[in-house]
């Protein structure tokens, strides 16, 4: 959603209403209008807006994912999960899609599926601590909020080598767990080969 500092959700909606009337083929205007309606809990209007976009642009994954959010808020978890999974499978990697799947899995009593989906959401958006907290709760792991004491999951020496690994990487940090996972696999491989020697 387009964030404009200093204005209310209603003012943002009014702006997108004007944009979509003045420029009816401007897709970002329609998508931002729809997600603003969703944030205002105007579910009927948000659903209509997303369906309108999908009618005109059937392959628009943002609208598909947005519609999944609307259906999830309505408690239609099966339909919501199917749409979210379709968007993900088509390459739309958006943290809220995994949140929809997590909620659907939880509603079905599939705690391991819900935990996996929460972890996937957190890996895409490391600032989404709520997903990490839910993953930890569902898997029985310790959780520390970002402002609290962080337990020692890795040692200080490991953290230093991880930071060094990221700094020397020619790929650069993309603020996901991609490089940390690569570092972990290399470290685990190095440890296993040194202990087997």
C-alpha positions as CSV (number, residue, x, y, z in Angstrom):
1,X,0.0,0.0,0.0
2,X,1.2,3.4,-0.9
3,X,2.0,5.3,2.4
4,X,1.6,9.0,2.3
5,X,2.7,10.6,5.6
6,X,0.3,13.0,7.3
7,X,-3.0,11.9,5.8
8,X,-5.7,9.6,7.1
9,X,-6.8,6.3,5.4
10,X,-10.0,8.1,4.3
11,X,-8.0,10.9,2.7
12,X,-5.9,8.4,0.9
13,X,-9.0,6.6,-0.2
14,X,-10.5,9.8,-1.5
15,X,-7.3,10.4,-3.5
16,X,-7.4,6.9,-5.1
17,X,-11.1,7.3,-5.8
18,X,-10.2,10.4,-7.8
19,X,-7.2,8.7,-9.5
20,X,-9.3,5.7,-10.6
21,X,-12.1,7.9,-12.0
22,X,-9.6,10.2,-13.8
23,X,-7.4,7.4,-15.1
24,X,-9.5,4.2,-15.2
25,X,-6.7,2.1,-16.8
26,X,-4.1,3.0,-14.1
27,X,-3.7,-0.3,-12.4
28,X,-1.7,0.9,-9.3
29,X,-4.5,3.3,-8.5
30,X,-7.0,0.5,-8.5
31,X,-4.8,-1.8,-6.4
32,X,-4.0,1.0,-3.8
33,X,-7.7,1.9,-3.7
34,X,-8.6,-1.8,-3.0
35,X,-6.0,-2.3,-0.2
36,X,-7.0,1.0,1.4
37,X,-10.6,-0.2,1.4
38,X,-9.4,-3.5,3.0
39,X,-7.4,-1.5,5.7
40,X,-10.7,0.3,6.5
41,X,-12.5,-3.0,6.9
42,X,-14.8,-2.1,4.0
43,X,-14.7,-5.7,2.9
44,X,-17.6,-5.7,0.3
45,X,-16.1,-2.7,-1.5
46,X,-12.6,-4.2,-1.3
47,X,-13.7,-7.5,-2.7
48,X,-15.6,-5.7,-5.5
49,X,-12.5,-3.6,-6.3
50,X,-10.2,-6.7,-6.5
51,X,-12.7,-8.6,-8.6
52,X,-13.0,-5.6,-10.9
53,X,-9.2,-5.6,-11.4
54,X,-9.1,-9.4,-12.0
55,X,-11.9,-9.1,-14.6
56,X,-9.8,-6.5,-16.5
57,X,-6.4,-8.0,-15.7
58,X,-6.9,-11.8,-15.0
59,X,-3.2,-12.4,-14.4
60,X,-2.7,-9.5,-11.9
61,X,-1.2,-11.3,-8.9
62,X,-1.5,-8.4,-6.6
63,X,-5.3,-8.4,-7.0
64,X,-5.3,-12.2,-6.6
65,X,-3.4,-11.9,-3.3
66,X,-5.5,-9.0,-2.2
67,X,-8.7,-11.0,-2.8
68,X,-7.2,-13.8,-0.7
69,X,-6.8,-11.3,2.2
70,X,-10.4,-10.2,1.9
71,X,-11.6,-13.8,1.9
72,X,-9.4,-14.6,4.9
73,X,-11.0,-11.7,6.8
74,X,-14.4,-13.1,6.0
75,X,-13.3,-16.5,7.4
76,X,-13.4,-18.3,4.1
77,X,-10.0,-19.9,4.8
78,X,-10.1,-22.6,2.1
79,X,-10.8,-20.2,-0.7
80,X,-8.4,-17.7,0.7
81,X,-5.6,-20.3,1.0
82,X,-6.2,-21.4,-2.6
83,X,-5.9,-17.9,-4.0
84,X,-2.8,-17.1,-1.9
85,X,-1.1,-20.3,-3.0
86,X,-2.0,-19.6,-6.6
87,X,-0.3,-16.2,-6.3
88,X,2.8,-17.7,-4.6
89,X,3.1,-20.4,-7.2
90,X,2.9,-17.8,-9.9
91,X,5.9,-16.0,-8.3
92,X,4.2,-13.4,-6.1
93,X,6.3,-13.7,-3.0
94,X,4.4,-11.5,-0.5
95,X,4.5,-12.1,3.2
96,X,0.7,-11.6,3.8
97,X,0.0,-14.5,1.3
98,X,1.9,-16.8,3.6
99,X,0.0,-15.3,6.6
100,X,-3.3,-16.3,4.8
101,X,-2.0,-19.8,4.4
102,X,-0.9,-19.9,8.1
103,X,-4.3,-18.8,9.2
104,X,-6.0,-21.4,7.0
105,X,-3.7,-24.2,8.2
106,X,-4.4,-23.2,11.8
107,X,-8.1,-23.2,11.2
108,X,-7.8,-26.8,9.9
109,X,-5.7,-27.8,13.0
110,X,-2.6,-28.2,10.9
111,X,-0.1,-26.6,13.4
112,X,3.0,-27.7,11.5
113,X,1.7,-26.3,8.2
114,X,0.8,-23.1,10.0
115,X,4.2,-22.9,11.6
116,X,5.9,-23.4,8.2
117,X,3.8,-20.7,6.6
118,X,4.5,-18.2,9.5
119,X,8.2,-18.9,9.1
120,X,8.0,-18.4,5.3
121,X,6.2,-15.1,5.9
122,X,8.9,-14.0,8.4
123,X,11.7,-15.0,6.1
124,X,10.2,-12.7,3.4
125,X,9.7,-9.8,5.8
126,X,12.1,-10.1,8.8
127,X,10.4,-7.0,10.3
128,X,7.1,-9.0,10.6
129,X,7.9,-10.2,14.1
130,X,4.3,-11.4,14.6
131,X,5.0,-14.3,12.2
132,X,8.2,-15.2,14.0
133,X,6.3,-15.1,17.3
134,X,3.6,-17.4,16.0
135,X,6.1,-19.8,14.5
136,X,7.9,-20.1,17.8
137,X,4.6,-20.5,19.7
138,X,3.5,-23.3,17.4
139,X,6.8,-25.1,17.4
140,X,7.5,-24.7,21.2
141,X,10.6,-22.6,20.6
142,X,11.7,-19.6,22.7
143,X,10.7,-16.2,21.4
144,X,12.2,-12.9,22.4
145,X,10.5,-9.7,21.1
146,X,12.8,-7.3,19.2
147,X,13.1,-4.9,22.2
148,X,13.7,-7.7,24.8
149,X,16.7,-9.9,25.6
150,X,17.6,-12.0,22.6
151,X,18.6,-15.6,23.5
152,X,21.9,-16.9,22.3
153,X,20.8,-18.9,19.2
154,X,24.3,-18.5,17.8
155,X,27.5,-17.5,19.5
156,X,29.1,-14.1,19.3
157,X,31.9,-15.7,17.2
158,X,29.4,-17.2,14.8
159,X,27.6,-13.9,14.5
160,X,30.9,-12.1,13.7
161,X,31.7,-14.7,10.9
162,X,28.1,-14.3,9.6
163,X,28.5,-10.5,9.4
164,X,31.9,-10.9,7.8
165,X,30.4,-13.4,5.3
166,X,27.7,-10.9,4.3
167,X,30.1,-8.0,4.1
168,X,32.4,-9.8,1.7
169,X,29.6,-11.3,-0.4
170,X,29.5,-9.8,-3.9
171,X,25.7,-10.2,-3.9
172,X,25.2,-7.8,-1.0
173,X,22.6,-7.9,1.7
174,X,19.0,-8.0,0.5
175,X,17.5,-7.9,4.0
176,X,16.2,-11.5,3.8
177,X,17.7,-14.7,5.2
178,X,19.1,-15.8,1.9
179,X,22.8,-15.1,2.8
180,X,22.3,-16.3,6.4
181,X,21.0,-19.6,5.1
182,X,23.9,-19.9,2.6
183,X,26.4,-19.1,5.5
184,X,24.6,-21.7,7.7
185,X,24.8,-24.5,5.0
186,X,28.5,-23.7,4.4
187,X,29.3,-23.7,8.1
188,X,27.4,-26.9,8.7
189,X,29.2,-28.6,5.8
190,X,32.6,-27.4,7.1
191,X,31.8,-28.6,10.6
192,X,30.6,-32.0,9.4
193,X,33.7,-32.5,7.2
194,X,36.1,-31.5,10.0
195,X,34.4,-33.9,12.5
196,X,34.5,-36.8,10.1
197,X,38.2,-36.4,9.4
